[in-house]
Amino acid sequence: MKKLEQMYEGKAKKVFATEDPDLVIVDYKDDATAGDGAKKGTIRGKGVVNNKLSNNLMKMLEEKGVPTHFVEELSDRETLVKKVEIVPLEVIVRNVAAGSFSKRYGVAEGTKFQSPTLEFSYKNDDLHDPLINHYHALALGLATQEELDTISQYAFQVNEILSAYLLQFNIRLIDFKLEFGRLADGTIVLADEISPDTCRFWDATTGAHLDKDLFRRDLGGEEEAYQEVMKRLLG
Ligand code: UDP
């Protein structure tokens, strides 16, 4: 499948058209941003890690019944995916308090929840992706009730499957962000990526961060951490 014109460039990926109107090619970059774009940098090799990890996880989820946009890995950084219209919601699932949850609700990082949580942020850079509730999303026509139900169900299903899968590699899934899209016929599928950019991964023994928090918080060692996650999952 040939890359045609670039349709979009985001913070971490570029998207290209193909000869098939229902398929696009995603190209993962090493660029990293944090703090709403205030911090910019690169994490060497990140694009390769995120491409391969995300593909691996999407394939696994698909086999377990969660429909995804994944079609075929084309190269280290490029993947053929189904073209979707992104639902403008960041869907965040949490098992353990961290990051913005800890700050907002005054709960110490690392506090394990009695049950997983689900929240939505409105994907809107100008507004800095504000927290939004279900009724707001309906009122603004961002998604239908049926779509929100489907998305919520898939998000918790992904959490169950991913948490168990990662634990085999001694990784604790703290929280993560998903994005969903609509195919041409309206079917909701999991889209975007699942990677150390979009998940908090903690070593299950030491609690060490194996994710983008190393970059966000200037802790260092992010390149090594991304490689470590890839090594554990993909050998
Ligand atoms: N997240 C993301 N993109 C965002 C915001 C959050 O992928 O724009 C992920 C983040 O990696 C973490 C989870 O969503 O795994 C929850 O993030 P949180 O709301 O705690 O925000 P943060 O503290 O990262 O600002």
Residues whose N, C-alpha, C, O or C-beta is under 5 A from the ligand:
A	BS01	UDP	I92 A98 G99 S100 F101 D175 F176 K177 D197 T198 C199 R200
